[in-house]
Each structure stands twice: as structure tokens, then as C-alpha cells.
């Protein structure tokens, strides 16, 4: 009987300790969520070096809906040279993982270390007269990206993305140009791998076309 009592006391003690630990963990999680939400707003509306304009931009800009899925910005292919110049000029104003400053860039677009905030999108328009198509992707929406169009996407809530790449005949030239840009990157660059394998696609397409012509 004493053994059962001791066992019951120990179980209750462990249960109480586990509940206390769980409560403290949940409190820390909620605190982190609040900090991340504040950081998201800072990064979306302006950069670290321009915090003084955060309030002004958030008041003047359109209402920011935090309950949506993903925020997209897609630039035109024709605007790539101007976008590249802007990113090279202002790259030190941006922050990457763990809020570390972007100290250098190899290729400002292919590095994938820069996110244009609302502040910088305004500044880009003022300096180079270009701006992206901006829209919110909601549940069930599909986004079709034209070949060679730089883009950035930011999840506004927890999301699972399903992506599929393909090459259309009309965009073979654009894909070849991108493939050549990847090959010019340093050997240890994350984007150096040939993601398109466009030359293989062309060879197989020509082989199929020749087989079809020989049969007819």
C-alpha cells in the first residue's frame, strides 16, 4: 500500500512538473511569435537603417493583411539591369539570415540574400522608375512565373508550397541566358547548379521531332 502511495505521489509530482514546463514553454513560444511578428512588420515596411519612416509608410500604404497566405513581388525581365544596379548600390542596407547585414554580393539576384521591403520598393521606383507586380496569393491560388522574371515571396502565415518548373518553347532563349548566368557564378555558389538542364531538353526535343518527321 505504501508503495502505491509513493508511486501515486511521484506520478502526481511528475505530472505537475510537466504541466509547469509545458506552460513555461508555451509562454516562450507566444513571446517568440510576438517578436517575429514585429520583425516581419519592420522588414516588410522598411529597412533597419530607415526605421524613422516605418510609421509614415505603414500609415500611408495600403492595409497590410496578416491573415493571408503569401506576398509576391514579380519584376519584368526588361527591368533586370536597373534592379541589379539598385541592389548593388544599396545591398549594405539589407539583412539576411539571423538579421546579419549583407556585407557583399556576388550576383544581387541569384544570391537570394536580399528582400525588398516596402521602403526599398518605393526608393527603387524613385531612383529607377521601376516597380514590381505585387499581389497576395491566397489558399488555392496558383502563380505562373514568366521565365527570367526576378521575384520574391514572403509567407504571411505558415504555408506549404508546391512548385513545378517547366520550359515552354517560347522561352527557350530566356532559359539559355539564365543557364549561362548560373555557369558564370563561383564554383561554390548555391545557384550554380544547372536547374534547367535546357541543353538536354533541346537535344531530346530535336530527337523527338526528327523521329516524328522520319515516320511521316
Secondary structure, 3 states (H helix, E strand, C coil): CHHHHHHHHHHHHHHHHHHHHHHHHHHHHHHHHHHHHHHHHHHHHCCHHHHHHHHHHHHHCCCCCCCCCEEEEECCHHHHHHHHHHHHHHHHHCECHHHCECCCCCCCCCCCCCCCCHHHHHHHHHHHCCCCEEEEECCCCCCCCCCCCCEEEEECCCCCCCCCCCCCHHHHHHHHHHHHHHHCCCCCCCCCCCCCCHHHHHHHHHHHHHHHHHHC
